[in-house]
């Protein structure tokens, strides 16, 4: 097929500019309503369950979900679906385990939950380390997707594209805070669900709306192996490790956990999670159909020749089915997806640096409203600049694969301490802090030593750590360090506060 990728088209530019203009209008509106820290970090806790459900879905259905999974399914077949299933299965666990305790115990960040009964300063430093490492890996995936998309839409150099995305995102996070981020997420979720639905309908029309015919066409073109496990992950340990990371990593993602503070109470937090599960479940059920359709209708050779990671499979399919106008719309939706998720990540990283480190550790809680907002904005700029630099360094990686690594860091560092702080009375400050730091740092080191970075990026002949995803090693270590550290260094004060914490967790007495 001939493609207009790499040449600017009127429709692509029009949809792109429309979304940017809409984002800036929302920012202008939100800036007038963003004066306090509660408004900047938590949208003044006035977001409804449906709005927050859509925003949660918008935050979660990232470039990895859309561009990455379609690309993996198109190029690797069945194994790409592991990501679609894995991204979904953690949500019921989040609903039943963490949604209510998070809302009742926290204020702005998940570190507030840990600090409720543990010593404030050490636990916030540790939580900031785990949170920021997770955010950085997650941000890399979004920036790589954004760079490829803008480069191919407008013919701009990859590095210039990354800088443009970073600047646009920074403008509306800096001035609009969580209010702007929430509404951009809502609009982006609606656009993404609409775009993927239309893409699925047009694709399935080619096969008489019969998935069986689609799978038969895949098997005929690429062999039965394309519909069987083993195309991407040959090692069973790698498959289990990836599954663990995707299921439990969700429960340690700072930018997702942060959204539970934007609703008025725990009931709304639970309802917003149910809404999110509905939207996200629908999305992940249909996204593999788009991937398989791209492999048959566009072809693996063309997809990999445009982008070796496969990230442009969905836009290529859109161009084939609906011409340049549909390509422009899908590309703008993908850009909206990336921009919104990076905004949420940046705000989450900034809150860890400003709220946890500056206000609670350096200033010991003694900082005025204006000072806190000012520091939050400085931290936002810092995180944004770092996101741009990392996006340039990790050029060419598949974005779904990179997000899988972010989930491994979250599952190993943040999740064990967060779960145990709510459920185990004997968790001590030493145990929790050591668990976060050891889990997150170990996962990061194992990722660096894995074939993904050590061989593919650094070009060494052999990887030091054999698995692509480290969660099967690093997550149990995170739990083990929490247990051992708590038993060796007990914290009587934290144990004494556990019953008081349980009352607030389940009755919401004293919740902000």
N, C-alpha and C positions, 0 to 999 in steps of 0.2 A: 504493500500500500504506500502511496505517497503521503507525506505529512507536512503540515505547516510548522512543525516544531522548530524552534530556533529563529523563526521570522515573526516579528510583531504583527498581530492581526487586530483589526479594529474592534471586534467583539471581545477578544481577550482583554484588551486595554480598557474597554468600556466597563466590563464587569469588575475588573480589578479596581478601577478608579471609583466606581460606585460603592464598593465595599469599604475602601479606605475613607471616602467622604462620609459614609454612614458611621463608621467607627469614630471619626473625629467629631461628628455632631453629637454622638453619645457622650464622648469625652467632655465636650463643652458643657452639656447638660449635667453630667455627673460632677464636674469640677465645682459647680456652684453648691453642690450638696456634700462636698467632701472637705470638712474642716477639722474634725476630730479623729483620734486614732481609731475609735470604733467604726466610724464611717469609712476610713481609709482601708482598714484591714477586714472589716466584717459587714460592710454596707449597712451599718447601724442596726443589724439583726432584724431587718424588716422584709427579708425576701420570703415569699410564700413557698409552700412545699412543691407546687408544680413548677414555679420559676426555678427553684433550686435543683429540682430533678432534671430539668432541661439543662441548667448550667453545669450540673455534675456530669451529665452525658456529654455536653460540649467540651468539658475539661478532659474527659476520659477518651472520647473518640478522636484520637489525635492523628497526626500525619502517619504514624505507624499503623494505626487501625485502618485508615483509608488507603493511602498509597502503598504502605509496606506490605500489608497482608494480601492485597490484590496482586502485588508483584510476586510475593513468595508463592502463592497458589498458582499463578500463571507460569512461573519458571520451574517450581519444584514439585507441583502437584499436591497430593494429599497432605504432606507434612506441613504445608503452609497453614492448613486449617487448625493445627495445634495452637497457633497463636490466637485465632478467633475464639476457640473454645476456652483456652486458658485465661484470656482477658475477661471472660464473662463469669467464670465459676467463683471468683472471689467475692462477688457482690452479695449473694445471700449470707455469706460469712460476715461480711461487713455489717449488714443489716442486723443480724442477731447478736453479734459480739460487741461491736464498737460504736454504732451510731448514737445510741442513747447515752452511754458513759462519756463519750467525747463531748457531746453538747452540754451535759450537766457539769462536767468537771473543768472544761477548758474555757479560754477567753479568746485568744487569737491564733495560737499555734498548738500542735500536739504536745509540745514540751510543757505547756501549762498543765496537762493531765499528769505527767510524770512529776512535776514540781509540787503538785497538791500535797503529797505527804513525804516526798523525798527532799533532800537538801537542795535548795534553790540553785545556787551558783554552779556546782559541779555538774548537776544533771542537765542544766540548760546549755552549758558548753558542749557536753557530749551529744545532746539532741541536735544542736546546731551543726555539729560535724556530720552526723548521720543524715540529717535533712539536706544539707547542702551537697554532699556527695551524690545523693539520690537525684536531686534536682539537676545537677550538672550533666549526669549521664542521660537523663530524660530530655534535657534541653538540646544536647548534641543531635539527637535523632530528629527533633523538630527543625532545627536550623539546617541540617543536611537536606531534608525534604524541601524546605523553603528555597534554598539555594538552587537546587536542581530545577524546581518548578519555575522560578522567575527567570532563570537562565534560558530554559527551553521555551518559555512563553514570549520573552522579549528579546532573546538573543544577546542578553547581557552576560559579561563574565561572571562566573560563579561567586567570586569574592565580592564583587559589587552588589550582587543580588542579596548576599548574606547581610551586608551593611544596611541596605535599604530596609529589609525586614526588621533588623534590630532597631533602627531609628523610629520606624512607624510604631512598633510595639512599645518602645520606651515612652513615646509621646503620650499614649493614652493610659499607660500604667502610672506614669508620674503625675498626671493631672487629674485623672478620674478615679484612681484607686479601685477598690473592690466593686463599687457601684458600676463603674464603666466596664470592668472585666466581666461582671455577672451578665450584663445586658449584651455584651458582645458574644459571650458564650451561648446565651439563649438564641440569638439570631443565627449564630454559626451552626448550632445543633439543628435548628429547623431547616436551614439551607442544606446541610450535609445529609440529613435523613431524606429530604425531598430529592436531592441530586442522585443519591445512591439508589433510591426507589425507582426513579426514572431510568437510570442506567440498567438496573436489573430487569425492568419490564421490557425495554428495548432489546436487551440481550436475549432474554428468554423467548421473545417473539420470533427470533431466528430459529428456535428449536421447538416451535409449536407449544410453548409454555410447558414443556415436558422435560424435567431434569434428567430423566433417563436417556433421552436423546442427546442431551449435552454431554453426559458422562460417556456415552457410546462414542461420540465424536472425539472426545479427549483420548479414549483408549485406542481408537482407530489411528489417530495421528501420532500419538506418543507412546503407545503400548500400554498394556494393563498396569505396568509399574507406576504410571502417573497417578493412578487411583489407589495406590497401596502405600503403606508407610515405608520410609527408608530413603526417600528422595533428597531430604535435607538433613535428617538426623539418623545416622546409622547406629550410633551407640545407645543402647537402652538406658544407660546411666545418664546420658545427656538429655534424653527425653524426660526422664523422671525429674531431673534437676530443673529443666525448663518449666515443667508443670508446677513444681513447688514454688518457683520464683513468680510465675504468673498468678497463681492462686493467692499466695500470702503476701506478695509484694504490694498488691493493692492496699492492704491494711497498714502499710508503712509509707504510702506516698503523701508527702506533706501538703501538696497543692490540692489533693482530694480531701484529706482530713480537715483542712482549713475551711472547706465549704460548709461544714456542719455548724460553724459559728455564725453563719449569716442568717439562720432561721431563728424565729422567736423562742422556740422551746424544743424539748426532746421529742414530743409527738410529731412536730413538723419535720424534725430530722429523720425520723423513721419513715414518714410518708414520702419525703423527698427521695429517700433511698429506693422505695418501692417504685416511684415514678421513673427514677434513673434506670432501674433494672429492666423495666418495660421497654424504654427507648433503646437501651444498649443491647438487650437481648434480641430485639428485632433487627438491629443493625448487624450484629455478628452472625445472625442466621442467614442473611442474604449476601453478605460480602464474599463468601467463597464462590457463590454462583457467578459473581462479576469476574473473579480471578480465573475460573475455568473458562468462562466465555472469552476472556481476553486471550488465553492461550490458544484457543481454537480459531477465533475470528481474526485476531491480529497476528499471532504467531510468536513463538519464543525468540526466534532469531531477530525479528524487528524490535521487540521489547528490549532485549539485552543489548542491541546495537545502539539504541537511544540512551539507555542508562543501564549499566551493568548490574546494578542492584535490583533492577526491575521496578523501581519506584514510579515510573511513568506509564505503567500498564493501564491504569484506569483512565488517564487523560487520552491515551492513544485509542482505547476502546470507544471513548466518548466521541472522538473525532470521526472514527469509522462509522458510528451509528447515527450521529446527528450533525456531522459536518463541523465547520469552524465555529458556528454559534454555540453548539453544545460543548465543544472543547473549551471555549472561552468561559462558559458557565462553570463547568466542572473544575477547571483550573482555578477560577476565582473562589469556588467553594473550598478547594484544597488549601488555597492561600489563607482563606478565612479560618480554616481549621488550625493551621500552623500558628497564625498570628494570635488567635485566642488562647491556645494551649501555652505558647511561650509567655504570654502575658500573665497567665495564672501561675506558671512556674517562677517567673521573675518576682511576682508579688510575694510568693511563698518564700523564696530565698531571701528577699529583702526583709520579710518579717522575722525570719530566723536571726539575721544579723542585727537588726535594729531592736526588735522587741525582746528577744531572748538574750543576746550578747550585750548590746549597748545599755538598754534600759534596766534589765534585771541583774546583769553580772557587773558591768562597769559602774553604772549609776545606782545600783542596789534599789531599783524601783523609784528613785527620786528624780524623775524627769517630767517636766511640764508637757502639756498637750502639743504645743507648737514645736517644742524641741523634738518630741518623738516623731511627729510627722516629717519634720525636716530631715532627721536622721534616716527615716524610712525611705525618703526620696533619694538621698545620697547612696544608700545601700542598693536601691533599685538601679541606679546608673551603673554601679560597680558590677552587679550581677548581669545586667544587659550587655555591657562591654565584654565580659568574660564569655557570655553565650556566643557572641559574634566570633571571637577568636577560636573557640572550640569548634564551631560550625565549619570554619575554614580548615582547621587541622584534620577533621574527620571526613573530609570530602570523599564521596564514592561508596560509603557504607550503606547497606540496606537498613532503612529506618526502623522496621519492625524488629529486626535483630538487635539493634542498639537499644531499643526500649526494653527488650527482654533482659538486657544487662542491668538497666536501671531498676527493674523489678527485683533482680537478685540482690542488689545493694539494699533496697528497702526491706526485703524479706529477712535479710541477715542482720541489719543494723537496727532499724526502727521497730519492726514488728515484735520481736521477742520481749523487749523491755516494756513496750506499750501494753501488750496483752497481760504480762505478768504483773504490771503495776495495778491493773484493775482486778485481777483474779487471785493473786498470791500475796497473803499478808506479810510474809517474811522477806519479800524483795527489799534489798537494802540499796542505799544510794550508790555504794561501791559496786555492787553487782549490776545494777541497771546501767550506770555510766560505762563500766568496763564492757558490758554486753554490746552497747551501741557502738562504741569506738572499735572494739575488736571485730565485731561482725561486719561493720561497714568497711573498715580498712582491709580486712582479710578478703572480703568479696571484691573490693577494688583491685587489690594486688593480684588475686587469682585471675581476674579479667585481663589485667595487663600481661600476665604470664600465659594466658590461654592462646589457642591458635588464632582467635579473632584479632588480637592486637599484636602479639609477639611475632606471628608469621605474616598475617595479611597486611598489617600497617607498618610494623618495624622491620619486616622482611628478613627475620632470622629463619634459618632452615627448619628448626624444630621448636615446638612449644615446650615450656617448662612444666605447665599444668595441662593435662591432656583434654579436659572437658571444655566445651565452649561456654557453658553456663555453670557458675560455681555454687549455686544455691544448695545443692545436696550436701556440700561440705560446710559452707560458711553459715547457713542457717542453724543447723544443729550446734555448731560451735558457739553461735550467739546465745542460744538457750543455755548451753552448758556453762558458759562463762557467767551468765546471770545467776544460775543456781549455785555454782561454786563460790563466786564472789560474795553472794548474800549469806551463805553458810559460814564462810571464813571471816567475814566482816559484817556481823549483824548490825541492824539499825533499829534500836528499841523505840526511838521516837516515831519512826516510820510505821512500825508495827502497831503502836498505840493509836495512830491516826487512821488505821485501816477501816475500823467500824464506822468512824465518822465519815470517811470517804464513801463507804457503801450506802449510807443514808442519803448522801447527796447524789450518788450515782443513780439510784433507783427512785428516789422521791423528789429529786431536783430542788431540795431545800438549800437555798443560798446560791443557786445557779445564776450566772449573769445573763 
